[in-house]
Amino acid sequence: MAIVKLKLRHNSQNGFLVILTAKNLDEETEGFLPPLPPDLESSFNQWQSAYREIEAVRSCVSPAPGLRLTPKSATNHSHVEHTAAVKDYLNQWLNSGDSRWQPIRDRLIAIAQQLHQSNDEIRVIIDAKDIDLRRLPWQAWNLLEEHYPNAEVALSAPKSSNTKINKLVPQSTKVRILVAVGRSDGINTKDDLKVIQDLETDDVEVRCLIKPSRRDLCDALWDEQGHHIFVFTGHSGSQEDGQIGWIELNDEESLTIEEFKEALKQAIDKGLQLAIFNSCDGLGLANQLAQIHLPQVIIMREPVPDPVAVDFLRYFFQEFTHNNKSLFTSVKKARKRLEHFKSDYPGAIWLPTICIEANVEPLTWQGLRESSPQKLTSIKPKDSTHQSKKNIKLWLLISLLGVVICGVTYLFGKKVNSDLVEKKVSSNLVGKKVNSDFSSVTAPEGTWFYGGSTSWATIRKYIDPEIKKAHPQFELRYTDAINATPGSGTGIRMLLEGQLTFSQSSRPIADREYQQAQQRGFNLKQIPVVLEGLAIAVHPDLQIPGLTLGQIKDIYTGKITNWNQIGGPNLKITPYSRRFEDGGTVEFFANNILSGEKLGSNVVYVYDTTDGLKKLISDRGGIYYASAPEVVPQCQIKPLAIAKQGNNFVAPYTEPLIKADQCPNQRNKLNIDAFKTGQYPITRQMFVIVKQNNGSLEQQVGEAYAKMLLTNQGQKLMNEAGFVRIR
């Protein structure tokens, strides 16, 4: 995913200060955009006024601004020429030859050329506070149409002080959609509702509220199982400044977001990912929803006629659910398919708008289905150091034996008690309450092979012995690849190739891995079970207060090569890393710290974390990164405090730092509170990766393992291991 963002801030003398950034390209260009031209403002106002007069006379005007219009006798009061004028004046402004603006335009074109060499989806985000800028149809800028033809333009949600991104998902085996139909006199909401209810044939649970009371709506949002998507259809509106919006819930009650924000926050905490307001003038709604950290919202930026609203919803869900396109691509395709309304409702193609929080990965339908959490089971780890490579013949024998055991267990177990196992597993998956301990989870008997992320080593040490006590017949065998270094990618590959029953990962499943699974006739599911921090380690003698994320990036991309460049001694830096293809930690580091850049030629590669930490003991200029539970307790290295920027350093350990001569009698303890609150800048999710194959025994085993990790006992043990519980 490539992100191109234009940040515009008003400057009274020069128009707008503009900062162009491109994630993954380490791009930042600054320029100035002249003030909005009077002709553009005038043409937009004329279009808006004419557009809002479609159907000539409104028979029923909402007491608050924001009526979804009902067609009566179609006329052309919203003249096509007004739409064309807005586009013309918009392009005259944005294609200005002003020398202060030209660098932005030039870099946008250059970035597009770079990005098109990859197959990544591109999203363009406009980060503007000025309501006049947020209302403009940026997608009509011919530079974007020409150089970013497949990119959808979204509005950035206003920044908030919240640094914690919601990681939870609703506790349901189905995708859950909550639909609220508000006051809808004069408009047809039945077709909207039918579009969504038709999804129930695709393993979706839809709950509908028709003109609910405030209490009914709040109770639904407080539902313990949570919802993935919330849809509102009916009358709504926003203040002219775009700060506050409201929905007309029933014939008596109009609610601003503020008036039911606690219920919405509860829904978000339980995994609500997307809200769709298929109603009028939603910029104020999006603004308020961003303040309570709803990651993604789709709104209409102006009043929307019935046929437009219904067709958009139909086209959107067709792309999103059936074609499994991302949120951005689905909105773009659905919006463009509104072109047939061009004569009756000029400008309707501009209405649907995404508002998204920074650094949020856009949804896909498959992502929603795959991440639906089931209550899960654990594994038995071996030591944090991996087994040395064994004789190939022995490993082939073990692998063959594993296949035979799995097959015999499956055939015998299916004949004797598969119905019982399936019923018990299913009941555990949909339970509302978190199981208290491992024994409350049904675990299929047999010997099961698993492997993957080295960051899971500490979890395995704490979890596996307790699983063995609770389920003696649920035998877990940690398995390394024969001719590959261990890691998340290796584990997923082994799962795809049938060498593992399930795998452990410190990164999400990649698109290529989803595709490889589908080519083999099954799907992969990632189940988040815990959070962790990533720690940066150096030699204990290195005197430096900490590093910023930018400095870490520059070290690992080769821009900073000596510690004296960042306030340390005159000493060459040797950055150590595992190889990109080996581990989820490296992939996470490259995507989130290096912004997609490749590791520099100065990087020295190591086999695993044990090897990397050993290098630091003898190298005073060395630096290495790994899972915080693997790094922080070590005696002979020093974990560094990290800052997003500036000097606001946060340590991955609780102060004070334990010196080497005090260890091992004392050891550094993990700064769990900083990981939990998001103060520490580098945190991530850990996943159990399960093969979905029509409820096969393999699937039941992986889900049972993940369920155990999500019990109170599992979460407590992982917390003791230095990870952050998600329940």
N, C-alpha and C positions, 0 to 999 in steps of 0.2 A: 504494500500500500504506500503510494507516494502522496505526500501532502504539500500543497502549495498554498501559502497563506499570505493574504494582503491585510496588514494591520493599518487602519486609517484613524488618525486622531486629529481633531480640529485644531487649526492654528489660525487665530483671528486675522493675522496679517497675510499669511501665505496660502491660505486654503487648508490643505490637509497634509500633515506629515504622514508618509507612507513607508512602512517597513515590509519588504518582501522576504519571506523565508521559505525554504524548501527542505522539508525533512528528508533525510537520507542523502542529501547533497551538501550539507554543511553550508548552505547558501544564505546570505543575508545582505540585502541591498537596500539602501535608504534613498528616498526621493521625496518630492513635493508635488502634490496634485492641486491645480488651481481650484478656486472656489466653485461651487455649483453655478453654472451659467444661468442667468435669468431665463433664457429661452428653454432650457431643459426643465427648470422648475415650473415654468408656465405650461409647457406642453404636458408634463406629467399631471399637473393639477387639472388640466382640461380633460385628459384621458380619464382620470379618476372620477371626475364629476360626471362625465358622459357615461362612463361604465356603470356608475351607481344609479343611473337613470334608466337602465335597461328595463324593459317591460313597462315603461312610461310611468304608471302610477302604482305605488305599492298599496295594496288593499289593507295590509296589516303591518304597521311599523312597530318594531320592538321598542319598548320604553328606554332601552339602552342601545347605543350604536351597535350595529352588527347584526344585520338580518340576512339570512341566507335567502336569496331571491327565488321567487317562484315564477316560472314562465307563464305568461298569459298570452298576449298577442305580440309576437316577436317584432321588434322594430329596430331601426339602426341608429338609435340615439347615441350609442357608443360607437362613434364613427371610426372606421378602419384608419382614416387619415390621422386620427389622434395617436393611435398605436404606432404608426409609421413615424410620426414626428418625434415621439419619445425615443424610439430606437435611433433615429438620425442624430438628434441632439446629444444623446448619450454617447454615441460613437465619436462625434466631433469633440466632445470633452475628453474622453478617455484616449483618443488618438492625437491629442494635442502635441504639438512639436516643442512645447516648453522644455527648455534644457534641464530643468529640475525634475521633470517627470520622465524624460526619455530613458534614463538608465533603468527604470522599473520596466518599461515596455520591452527594452532590449533584452533584459535578463529573463523576462517571462518567456520570450521566444526561444532564447538559448536553453532554458531549463526544459521547455517542452521537447526540444530536439534531443536532449540527453535522456529524458524519461521515456520517450517513445522507443528507444533502443531496447528497453525492457518491456515485459508484458504486464507490469504491475498496473493495477487500477489507480487512476489519478483522481484525487478530489481537490477541488479548489474551495478555499474557505475565505469568506470576507469577514474580517474582525473589525466591526465598526459600531460605535456607540450612538452616533447621530442617526435619529430615526429616519431622516430624509435619505440617507445612504442605504439604510436597511430596507427601505421600500423599493429601491430602484431595481429594475430587472437586469442584474449583472450578466445573466446568461445570454443577453442579447448583444453583448460586446463582441464585435466581429473578430477581435484578436483571440478570444476564447473559442469562438465557433470554429475558427480556422486552425489554431494550433493545439487546442484541447477539445477536440470534437467529441470524445467519449467521456469527458469529465463533467460531473454535476457540480454546480455551484451551491454551497451551503453557507448559512450564517453561523458565525461562532457564537456560542452561548457566552453571556457575560462571565468574566472571571469571578471566582469566589475564593474564600479563604480555605475552602475544603481541599485537602491534598489527597484524600483517600478516595480511590476509585472503587465503586461497588463491585465486589467479586462474587457475591452470592447469587444463587439461582433458585427459582421456586421449587418447592418440594413436591414435584409432580412428575409422573412418567409421561404426561402429555404436555404439549404447549397450551398454556391457559391464556385466554383472552377475555378481558372484562369489557363489556360494551354498556355504555350509559346513553340512553336516548333521552335527551332533554326536551324542553318545550319546543314543539315543532309545528305549531299551527301555521298553516300556509305553506308548509314545505313537506316533501315526501321523504321520510326517513325509513320507510319499510324496505326500499331497495337497498339502502346502505346496510341494513340489518341482514338482509338475505345474502348479500355478498359475503359477510363474515360467517353467518351460520352455515353456508355451503362448505366452509373449511372443516366442519366437523366430520366430514367423510375422510379427512386426511389425519386422523388421530389427533384432533384438536378438541379441547374442551372450551366451549363458549358459554359465558354467563351473561345474561342480558338483564338490564334494569330499565324499565320503561317509566319515564318521568318519576324517578325515585325521590324520596325525601332526602334531606341532608343526612339523616341518620342511616338510612339504607345504603347510601353511597359510601359513607365512612365505614360502615360495618363490612361492606364488600372489600374495600381497600385494606382493611385490617385482617382479612382472611389469612389464617395460619399457613395455608399452602402457597400463598403468593400468586402473582400473575406475571406473565412475560410481557404482555401488551395491554394497554388501556386505550380504548377508542371512545371518543365522544362525538355524537352527532346531534344536531339541534341548533338552536340560536346561541350565538356567542358574540363577544365584541371586545374591543380594546380602547384604551384612552388614546388620544391623538399623539401623545408623546411615546407610545409604545411601551410604557413601563408597567402598566397594570391591565390585565384582561379578566374577563368573567365568563361564566357559562350560565345559561338560563336553565336550571335543573328541572323545574316543573312550572306549573302555571303561577305559582306564588313566589318561588325562591330563585334569586340570582346569586351566584357565589363567585367571589374572586378566589384565586388560588390560595391566598392567605387564609381564607375562611375554612379550608379543609386540608391545610398543609400537613398537619400531623398525621392524618390518615395517608396522605400521599407519601410522606417520608417513610411511614411504616411499610407501604407497598414497595418503595424503592429499596429499603433495607432487606426485603424478602425477595429481591431479584427483578423488580420491574425494570425493563430495559428500554421500552419505547412507548410513547404516547402519540396517538394520532387524533388531531382535532379536525375532523372533516366538517368544519363549520366556519363561520365568518371571522375575518380580521383577527388572526391569532397571534400577532407579534407580541402583544402584551402577555398572553398566556405563556408563550415560550420564554419570555424574559423572566417571569416569576418561577416557572418550573426549573429553569437553570439555577436559580438561587437555592433550590432545595436539592440540587444535584441529580436531576433526572438526566441521564446521559444523552438521549436522543429524542427529538420531538419532530413530528411533521405537522405543519400548520398551513392554512391558507392565508396569504398576506392581505387579501381584500375579501369583500363579500363574494360568495360563490353560488352560482346558479345550481339548481338541483341536478340537471343532467351532467354538468361538469363534475360535481361532487361524487355522484354515483359512478360515473365512468372512471374517474381517477382511482377510486377505491378498488374497483374491479381490476383495472389494469395493474395497479400496484401489487395486489395480492397474487395476481397471476404470475408476475415476474418474480416476486419475492418467495412464494411458496412452491410453485410448480417448476419454475426455471432455476430456482435456487440462486438468484442474483443477489449481490450485496444490497444493502439499504440504498446506497447512493445510485447504483445502476438501476435499481427498481424504480426509484422516484424519477430518475431522468427519463427512462423509457415510458413510464406511465404519463409523465408530464407532456412529452412530445406527442403522444398519441391523442392528446386533446386538440390537436391541430384542426380537426374537422369542425371545431366550434369557432373557427376564426372569423366567420362572417357574422354569426349571431352574437358572439361574446368576444370581441377583439381583446386580446391580452389575457384570455383565460389560461393560456399556456404558461404565463408567468406566475400563476397563483401558488401552486404547491411548493413548499419551501422546507428544507431540512434545517433545524437548529441543533448543533451538536457541541458537546463539551470537548475541550482540547484533549488530545492524546487518547480519545476513546476509539477503539476499533469498531468500525461500522458493523452492524449485525448482518448475519445471513440466517436464513431459515434453518439450514442444516446446523449452524452453530447453536441456535436455540435448542434444537432437538437433541444434539449431541451432549450439550452441557447440562441438560436436566438432571439434577443430582439424584442419585439413588443412595440409600444408606449402605455403607460399604464395609469391606473386610481388609485385613492386613496381611503382611508378608514377613518372612523371617530373613533378616539381613545377615550377611557375614560381616567381617571386619570392614572398616572404612577403606582399608587397602584391598585391592582386588586380587583374586587368585592369579597366580602366575599361569602362563599358558601351559596347558596340559598336552600330553601326547594326543595327536590328532585322532589316532585309532580309538583311544579310550573315549574321547569326546563324541566321536561318531557312534560308538556303542551306546553311550549314555543317552544321546539324542534319540537313537532308534528305540531304545528301551522306553524312553518317555512317550514316544508316539504309540508304542504297543500298549503301555499302561493306560494312556488316555483312551485308546480305542476300546480296550477291554472294559475299563471302568464305565465308559459311555454305554457300550452295548449291554453290559450286565445291569448297570444302574438304571438304565432306561426301562429295561424289561421288568425289574423288580419294584423300583420305587420312584420313577421319574415324575409321576403325577404328584406324589407327595412333595418332592423337592421343588417342583415348579410352583405349586400352590404356596409353599412356605416362602420361597423367594419373592414371589409376586406380592404377597401380603406385606413383606418387609419393605418393598420398594415404595409402596404408596402410603405407608403409615405417616400420620401427622406428627407424632411425637418422636423425638430422637431416642433410639434405643440406648439403654444405659451402659451395657457392657457387651463384650464379644460373644458371650454365651447366648445373648438374645437374638443373634443373627444365625440363620441356617446356613451352614457351610457344606457343600457337596464333598463327600468322601473321595479320596484319591490322592495321587501325587501330582503336583502342579508346578510348572516351571515358569519362572518370571525373571526379569532383569531390567536393565536400563540405566537411568540417571545415577551417577556417582554421588550426587547431592543427597540421595535417599539413604546413604549408608548409615547415618546416625538414626534415622527413623527405623530402619530394619533392626538395628541393635536393640532398640527399646520395645518394638512392637512384636516381632516374630516369636520370642519366647512366650509372651502372654497369649498369643493366638494358639500356640502349641498346647498350652495348658487348657485352654477353653475347648479346643477342637483337635484332639490327638490324631484323628483320622484325616484331618485337612492338612496334608503335608506339603510344605512349600520348599522348592529347590531353587536357590539363586543360581542363575546361569549366565556366564559370560560368552561373548562371541569367540569363535576360534581364532580368526585372523583379523580382528578389528579391536580398536580401543573402546572401552566401555563408555556409555553415555546415553542420553535420551534418544538421539537419532538412531543409534545402534539398536537400542531396545525396541523401538517402533519397527525398524526394519526386520528384526527377528520375529516380532509378532506377525507382521505381514507374511513372512515366509513360513509360518507355522512352527517355528522353533520355540515359541513361548506361548503360555496360556493367556497372560496379560503382561503389561509392562508398566514401568514407572517413569515419569517424565517431569522435568523441571521447565518445560515450555509447552505451549499449546501444539496441537497437531497441525502440521503444515498442509497447505492445499494439495501439494504433490502427493502427500501421504494419504489424504482422503481419496484422491483419484486412483492411486495404486490399489487401495482397498476395494474400491468399486469395481475395478478391472478384474479383481479376484473373486467377485461375487458376494462381498459382504461390506459392512461399514465399520468405521472406527468411532468410538465415543470417548471423550475425555471427561473425567469426573474430578473436579477440583476438591481437594481434601484438606489443604492447609496452606498457610502463607509462610514465606521465609525471607530473610534478608541476604544480600550478597555483600561480602566483606573484601576489602582491599588490604593486602598484607605486604609488609616490607621487613628488612633486617632490623632487629631491635635497637641497633646503634644509630640508625638514621634519625637525625633530629629535624623533624618537620611537623608543624601543628596539624596538618591534614591536607586534603586535596579537594578541589571542586570537581564537579562532574566534567566541566570543560577541560580541566587540566588532565584528568584521567583519559579523556578522549584524545587529547593532543599527545600524550605519552604513548598510547597504543596505536596511534596512526603515524607516529614518527616525527611529529612537529616539535615536541619537547624531548630532548635527548640527554640533558644533563640536569641534575638536581639543583644546580645553582640558578637555573632559569626560573625556578619557582621558590626561591628563598632557602634552598638547602645547600649542602656542601658542594664543592667542585668535584663531582663524582658522576661518571657515566651511568645512565639509567639502562638497566637490562629488563625489559618487560617480558614476563613469562606467560604463556597461555597454552591451553590445550588447543587442538586444531578445531576449526569451525565445524567440520562435518562430524566430529566425535560426540559433542555434548550439547545438551540444551542450555547449559550455563553459558557456553561460548556464544551460542546463537542469540540468547537473551541479551548478553553483553553487547554484541555487535549491533543488534537492532535498537536497543534502548539507550546505550551509553555512547556508542560510536555513530548513532543515527544512520545505520546502514552502511557506513564506510567499511572498507576491508582493513584487516589488521595490517600494520605497517611491516616493511621488510626488516625492521629492527627487532621484531618479536622473535623470541626463542621458544620453540615448542617443546612441551613436556608430555609425558604419557598420561598422567593423571594428577589429582590434587596432591597425593602423597609425594610424588616426584617433584611437583612445583614447590611445595613448602620446603622440601629438603634443599632445593636450590637456593632458597633465601637464607638458609642458615650460614652458608659459606660465601654469599654474594652480598656485600654491603650496599650495592647499588641496585639490587633486584627489586621487583614488584610483581605481585601475583594476585589474582582474584578468584574467589570460590565461595561456596555456600558458607554463610556466617557460622553455623554450628560446627563446620569442619575447621574453621580458621580461628575463631575467637578463643577457644580454650587452650590452644597450643602454647607451649612454654617458650620456644626458641625463635619465635617470630613476633612481629608487632602489628596488630590490626590498626588501621588508620581511621580517624574521624573524617567524615565526608560532608560536604556542603553542596547544595544545589548551585549556589553562586555566593560570592562574597566570603565573609568569615563566619557564617552561621554554621559552624561545624557540629555535627552530631556523631557521636561514637557508636559503633555497633556493640559495645560492651558497656556495662555499668561502671561509672567512675568510682574510685580511681583505677588507673591502669596497673595491673599486677606486673611487677618486674620479673625478669627471668630468674633471678636468684631466689625469689619467693615461691616459685613454681617448682614442683607440683603440689606443695603443701597448700597453696592457694592457686586458684585459677580464675581467669576473667570469666564473668558471667554475661550472657547475652542481654542486650538492651531491648527486651521484649516489648516494653511499653512504647519505645520509639518506633519499632517495627509496626506495632498495632495501630498507632495513631497516624502513621505516614510521615512523622518527623524525619525519620531516617530515609534518605533519598532513594535507596535501591532495594525495593521489595518486589516479590513476584509470587505467583501461584504455583503449587505443585499438583500434578495430575496422576490419576490412575488411568491408563489407556486400556480400553476394553474392546474386544472384537464383537461387534453386533452381528449375529447370524441366526435370526429366527429363534431366539431363546435357547440356543445350543448350550451344552454343558459348559463349554469354554466361557460363554457369555455369563452364565450363572456364577461361575467361579470368580471371574473378574469383578462382577457386581457385588458378590458377597464380600470379597476382600475390601473393596472400597467402602461398603456399608460399615464394616467393622471399624475402619479408620474414622468414620463420621459418628460413631457412638460417643457417648460421654467418656468412656474409658479410652478410646482411641485418641480423641482430641486431647485428653489430659496427658497421655503418654507422649504424644508428639510435642505438646507444650513443654514437657519436662526435657525433651530432647533439644529444645531451643527453637522450636517453630511456633508460629502464631496460629492458634485455633480459629476456625471460621464458624464454629458453633459454640 
